[in-house]
Amino acid sequence: MIKRILCHKVFHLRGYYSNAPISLFFFYQRNICYRQFANVHRIIHCDKDVSRCFIWNTVEAMRLERNSMRTMENTWMTALARVEGIWQTIGNFPICFGGPDNLKKCRFSKSIMGYHIVLFIISAGIFISAILEVEFLSRMDYIVMTITMIIRSLSALVCYFLNSSIWIFYHKDFIDAMEFLASQNLILQQLGCRMDYSLCFKMVRTYVYGTLTTVAVLLIYDCYTSMSTWASESPLMVCQWIFFTIPSVIQVITPTIFGSLVIILGVHFREVNTKLMAIRDRANSSPPKVIELSNDCAEGVRLIAKIHYNLCKIGKFLNWMFNGFFVVIVATAFIILSSSLYFIFYEVVKPEETNYLSIGSYISWQITTAAPMIATVVICNWTSNQAEHTGKLIHEIHIESTESKLYQIIRSLSLQLHHQKVEFSGAGLFPINSSLLQTMIGNMTTSLVILIQFQPSLN
């Protein structure tokens, strides 16, 4: 009624007739309704667009996060997946690593394990038959050569057996350890770290492919010298040589599995140290009061302590898993290296014509025995140094107040680093570090001098 009176007054002043305000009122009401409907329609469309955009952005963010998580968890697994074919073909690694699109990232392959067992049975049978043949022993020049050949082949078979036993009984523990290692990337992500796996790729590929190339060259030479010695190129002889050589190849290649996993640990420790250096620089460049009141540095150090502890735990498990393998390798390496050096000395000083093919064979023995040990020692030393470097960095953070949260966390981490270390050894009998090589060189020199002094008796 009020609207009608107002409209009547307005149109009466403009000279409209009495029925004009009524029609204008309905037009006014209809216009208002139309505008309200248009606004509601626009709001509904805007809400739909906003909801659609929100849902789309949410789904896209979840997809990107899921892909990022898969990439973070599978990147180092991808590094192993690129070389696992070599290990599986040889028959000493029945574990398969899936790609980023494979939800089951690490699994045990029964078919590869069966292939592994078949190769071991055939190789063991050929070794036993060769030892029982008198002709095989009569081809040896003297007793030292015979003993060395038997020990070398027997140690390779023992390593083959230990490798098979590891995967049969402990493959579930290994898969759990790999999944636990993959979960550490989540902690690194909380720290704001973006792992640069290019170094990991380069080190693993260089290590594995370099070892494989060296073994392939030495195998070609060994095949040539064997066929020349036995004066036979029959297919049966070639097959026997292949299966007789497989245990020795596995003895050389298996340390690359352990070494690759230790390299991955070292890369993780290196990334942790990089983040810790950033925290150190930030803490030392900020006023003491700001550091005491801020929880960012304290939370970062707490996460670093957590991932450092977990990485040390994984390193101890890997060391325990390959304990027996390295004990056999080191125990037989002393005999093989000392004897092969003596054989080279004997070939050089003997009055008869020097057999250069035999010297080449002895050198190949030394390479296949010493190279895996040296590479393993270098890798273990590098990883241990990366883990120990965390302790040096943590003590470079300057804190004035002993009551601050950061000080308490650093103190706790210092105690943890003192008791939880990454140290590799062979069942606790010897450390796998530079001291092992020094001890081996000293013992080899002593034994070589003894063999040379007793040369007439040995002949």
Buried (B, 14 or more C-beta within 10 A) or exposed (E): EEEEEEBBEEBEEEEBEEEBBEEBBEEBEEEEEEEEEEEEEEEEEEEEEEEEEEEEEEEEEEEEEEEEBBBBBBBBBBBBBBBBEBBBEBBBBBBBBBEBEBEEBBBBBEEBBEBBBEBBEBBBEBBEEBEEEEEBBEEBEEEBBBEBBBBBBBBBBBBBBBBBEBBEEBBEEBBEBBEBBBEBBEBBBEBEBEBEBEBBBEBBBEBBBEBBEBBEEBBEBBBEBBBEEBEEEEEEBEEBBBBBBBBBBBBBBBBBBBBBBBBBBBBBBBBBBBBBEBBBEBBEEEEEEEBBEBEEBBBBBBBBBBBBEBBBBBBBBBBEBBBBBBBBBBBBBBBBBBBBBBBBBBBEEEEEEEEEBBBBBBBBBBBBBBBBBEBBBBBBBBBBBBBBBBBEBBEEBEBEEEEBBBBBBBEEBEEBBEEBBBBBBBEEEBBBBEEBBEBBEEEBEEBBEEBBEEBEEEE
